[in-house]
């Protein structure tokens, strides 16, 4: 995403990928993920995507991350977690994103 390199998408995702974004959209199949990548990058750029940690178990990985982008002339950022399932060829077959606000406040101190 940072380099806008679409060739990586086919190397990483299975043909049968189901990708669920944290705010609702869901893409079924590699062709939809490729179309989303193309469309998003027409008006968006990833400014930062910091990986905080990985948790692995069998064919599942959980990733905690921070994401910052410029999209449609607006800057946005959030913390996120992805639950990623791999197939037997080690390609991503299912990915679910979850979002949290990046800015935190402390109501009790």
Secondary structure, 3 states (H helix, E strand, C coil): CCCCCCHHHHHHEEEEEEEECCCCCEEECHHHHHHHHHHHHHHEEEEEEEEEEEEEECCEEEEEEEEEEEECCEEEEEEEEEEEEECCCCCEEEEEEEEECCCCCCCCC
